[in-house]
Amino acid sequence: MLTAIKLFHTIVWAGFVACILGVFAAASAGRFGLATVFIGVVLVEVVILLVNEMRCPLTGVAARYTAERADNFDIYLPLFIAKHNKTIFGALYVAGIAYTLLAWLLQRPAA
């Protein structure tokens, strides 16, 4: 069961990372609606983390099946990435929002 949870958690994580990177790609292509959708999808995860004291709910589910508590016990990620996941991808998320806003402002015709 732990293997299934870790695999599912990794797939969900990869989806959110794809959305974070997609913010940059969409904004670069001038697709600001799509960038906004990606921002919104990740925002849902941010709210879930905030409600759960900055822990993914899947971590608690995985914890029922093992006594291990390394930073990557519940996901198939290298230890360094698992340990610094929120810092790395949180910074990228904020940068993506800023990039999108800047790109949107720069593409608008001057008044």
BELWO-V607459 format. One record per residue. N is the residue number from 0. SS is DSSP state (helix for helix, strand for strand, loop for the rest). PSI is psi in whole degrees, -180 to 180 (NA if undefined). OMEGA is omega as a letter, one per 30 degrees, with the letter a starting at -180 (* if undefined). Layout:
{{N,SS,PSI,OMEGA} {N,SS,PSI,OMEGA}}
//
This chain:
{{0,loop,-39,l} {1,helix,-40,l} {2,helix,-43,l} {3,helix,-42,l} {4,helix,-46,l} {5,helix,-41,l} {6,helix,-46,l} {7,helix,-44,l} {8,helix,-41,l} {9,helix,-41,l} {10,helix,-44,l} {11,helix,-45,l} {12,helix,-46,a} {13,helix,-36,l} {14,helix,-42,l} {15,helix,-38,l} {16,helix,-41,l} {17,helix,-40,l} {18,helix,-43,l} {19,helix,-47,l} {20,helix,-33,l} {21,helix,-28,l} {22,helix,-48,a} {23,helix,-46,a} {24,helix,-46,a} {25,helix,-45,l} {26,helix,-39,l} {27,helix,-33,a} {28,loop,1,a} {29,loop,16,a} {30,loop,74,a} {31,helix,-28,l} {32,helix,-45,l} {33,helix,-42,l} {34,helix,-40,l} {35,helix,-38,l} {36,helix,-47,l} {37,helix,-43,l} {38,helix,-43,a} {39,helix,-41,l} {40,helix,-46,l} {41,helix,-34,l} {42,helix,-37,l} {43,helix,-45,l} {44,helix,-39,l} {45,helix,-44,l} {46,helix,-43,l} {47,helix,-43,l} {48,helix,-43,l} {49,helix,-42,l} {50,helix,-31,a} {51,loop,31,l} {52,loop,43,l} {53,loop,27,l} {54,loop,139,l} {55,loop,137,l} {56,helix,-27,l} {57,helix,-24,l} {58,helix,-43,l} {59,helix,-38,l} {60,helix,-46,a} {61,helix,-34,a} {62,helix,-23,l} {63,loop,-17,a} {64,loop,3,l} {65,loop,154,l} {66,loop,-8,a} {67,loop,142,a} {68,loop,27,l} {69,loop,159,a} {70,loop,-20,a} {71,loop,24,a} {72,loop,-21,a} {73,loop,8,a} {74,loop,149,l} {75,loop,78,l} {76,loop,152,l} {77,loop,148,a} {78,helix,-44,a} {79,helix,-46,a} {80,helix,-43,l} {81,helix,-40,a} {82,helix,-37,a} {83,helix,18,a} {84,helix,-53,a} {85,helix,-36,l} {86,helix,-49,a} {87,helix,-55,a} {88,helix,-23,l} {89,helix,-42,l} {90,helix,-42,l} {91,helix,-39,l} {92,helix,-48,l} {93,helix,-41,l} {94,helix,-38,l} {95,helix,-39,l} {96,helix,-46,l} {97,helix,-42,l} {98,helix,-43,l} {99,helix,-46,l} {100,helix,-45,l} {101,helix,-46,l} {102,helix,-40,l} {103,helix,-44,l} {104,helix,-38,a} {105,helix,-26,a} {106,helix,-13,a} {107,loop,141,l} {108,loop,145,l} {109,loop,143,a} {110,loop,NA,*}}
//
